[in-house]
Structure formats: structure tokens, C-alpha cells
Amino acid sequence: MQTKGRATTSGQGYPNHPLFEFFFGPNGGMQQNPQQPVLGSGSGVILSDDGFIVTNNHVIDRADEIEVILNDKRTFKAVKVGADPTTDIALLKIEASDLPHMTFGNSDALKIGEWVLAVGNPFNLTSTVTAGIVSAKSRSIQILGQMSIEAFIQTDAAVNPGNSGGALVNTQGELVGINTAIASRTGSFSGYSFAVPVSIVEKVVSDLMEFGEVQRGLIGVNIREMDNELANELNMDRARGVYVAEVIVDGGADAAGIKSGDVIISVNGEAVNTVPQLQERVSRHRPGNNVQVEVIRDGKRKPFTVTLRNIHGNTDVVKTSSKLENLGATFESLSDADKQRLRIRNGLRVTNVTSGKFRDAGIQDGYIITQANRVPINSEEDLKKVIEVLNEGLFLTGLYPNGQVTYYAINLQD
């Protein structure tokens, strides 16, 4: 499949990082006049027969419109379900059924030297497959900014502009990663590419489907890599694990008894030897989950049970309000008798305007929406389908019970 986004440039471009990748081409494709619309393209992976699609956040982040072109040439408008910039993963939805889709594999089981395939649309060459081997795992290349989760699968499968968001699969045809970046100073493939492992992708997708945003569980520590010098200071026989530089007061680690100076060597029985490994292991869990953390303290192993917290320091999950909820009203469908009395074919009654966009626009209880952006409205679901694909303007046509036809223009942006 392909994705196309129509975005408006500001002339600033993407960060000038040799590893930053490829939605708008070299230099972020920003050799345009300010505010000039541009087109970009990328790849994606169909996850379900009813049209859920995963891609990279940077492919669709600045897009006003997203179009999905399947391998059989069918074209769909896509809705962004949610996105997670810290992992560069985004989830889209198209209205379709009986779609072929991929199944999740096990990225943990990948071995260095194992063959993998990269599938995507490099340079708009649709459905291109390249092969390579896994060169490294849990690689951090520092392209996603602060608070990012980088534990990339490094491969030598050829990946080029347009591959972003495409599938990395094992020899069984299972999804093991989402191709995200390349190591290049030219903007094209120079030997190594990087994919978000499916262990991260699966968790992010699940959270976006259920909550609208990712539930990030945090141990509550500041950490750094171990090296031989630090290992000698701690009287360790070799450098291993991840050093706890600071314990956040009242965080999960603090409550469990972990102290600064401890060295974390495993999470839930799985060894961790780098910061990306530790971040990736913890990122699989939500606030409120318990994880078993083993540390070395004064030369001895000590186990702890840590209850993960969210970024606010508690164990609550955070759910994104939908655009429909932000309108600040409830709705009820009209009966056939109501439609006949008002001489309308369709309509949805607004009830209980409390706060939000409707109150700001001056909409009152009893208003009957007949059209939203020229689409006939008969149910709350009809209205939801219209507004979930909008970034800015909602134009309502309707009337009040006394027959007065009234129009409202609503800005959906915060």
C-alpha cells in the first residue's frame, strides 16, 4: 500500500540529521515557498481485515489529507486513529472489509545474521521487496528526540525514500518490524536501515486502539550506559546492565526500594545490557503493571517488584478525548414523526449542551443537525465519521424546532 499526505509547509523543514528519514525527501523536501502545499508518500502495513493500518508517524504527521492506495489500485481516504512520536508509530483506519493483512511475528526471536525482507514503495516503485540480514538489535540512533524509545532492528536490506512505514518481515512472512530510518548522508540507502521492532509496534497499536494514545509505564529512574570504568568503580567483574544515576522521588522504583548506584541487569527475567534494551522492555507495559527488576547492589543481586507509573507519577491510564466528546453535547436521533413534522429527510437532535465547541459557537439545546460539511446526518455515528477526518473546520446546516434554519461554523482545533 501507499500513503499520500497533503501538508502545508512552513519553510522550516525537518531536522538536518544524516539519519533522519525520508517522507519529503532530502532536507525534508522544504525547498518550497512558505505555505505551499506539498505531497509526500510512504508505506504502511495492513493489520486487520477491516482496515487498520500501521505506518510511521513522520509519514503522516504534517498531512492534512491521507490517501491509501492498495496493491490492487483501490484508493481510500484514511483517518488517523492516533500516533506516538516517541516510537515514530502511527495507526490509520480505512473503511474497507475482507482485506489481506499481516500477522505479528516475534522480534525478540530474531537472531543476528538472520534473513529478513523489507517491503515498501521506494521512490514510488510500488510493492518492492529487498532482502538482507539482521545486523544488530536494540540500536539507538538518536533521531526521535527526548523521551523517545529507540531499540531499532538494524539490517542491511536496501531501504530508500518511500519505504518509511513499510514492513520488515521474517522468512515466514511474519511482521517483525516497521522500516523507519536509514544511515545515510545522501538521503538514499548507504548500507544500513533501521526498523521499529514489532514488540514495540504491537503495544503501541493496542494502546492507540483502546485509549487513543500510548500508555507509557515508567520505572522512575534516570539511567546511563555501563562502561568498564564505571564497572571498576562498582567492583564489578565486567560492564553489564544499566546504571541507575538517579531515582525519582515517589516514583515506582523509589517505592520499590531501588536506589541510585544500583545496576539493573534484568526485567521480568530478561537480561538488559543497554539503555535501549531496558527502555524497550519497560515500554511493553502500562501504568499500574508490575515488573520484576533485578539489580546488583554492593556486589549482590537483589530482586524488586516495581509498579510502573505514568508521566504524572500515578498508575492511571490516560484516554484521549474524541473530537465528538470535545463538542460538549449529547445527541439523539429523530423519529419518523419528527422528520415528517419538520419536513426534513434526516436529522440529529443536539441535547444537553454543556461546554466545549458547541457552547462556544452558540448552539443551543434542541438544534437539529441535518448536514455536516454537506454530508447528511441521521445518527451520532454519522456525525462522528465526518468530524474524525477533519483537522479544522466543521460547517453545520440545521434548524431549531420552530423551523428556523441556522448555520454554524466551528473550528475543531484546540
Secondary structure, DSSP 8 states (H G I E B T S, - for coil): -EEEEEEE--S--S---TT---TT-GGGG--S-TT-EEEEEEE-EE-STT-EEEEEHHHHTTEEEEEEE-TTS-EEE-EEEEEETTTTEEEEE-S--S-----B--GGG--TT-EEEEEE-GGG-TTEEEEEEEEEEEE----S-TT----EEEE-S---TT-TT-EEE-TTS-EEEEEEEEE-SSSS--SEEEEEEHHHHHHHHHHHHHHSS----B--EEEEE--HHHHHHTT-SS--SEEEEEE-TTSHHHHHT--TT-EEEEETTEE--SHHHHHHHHHTS-TT-EEEEEEEETTEEEEEEEE-B-TTSSS-------HHHHT--EEEE--HHHHHHHT-S--EEEE---SSHHHHHT--TT-EEEEETTEE--SHHHHHHHHTT-SSEEEEEEE-TT--EEEEEEE---
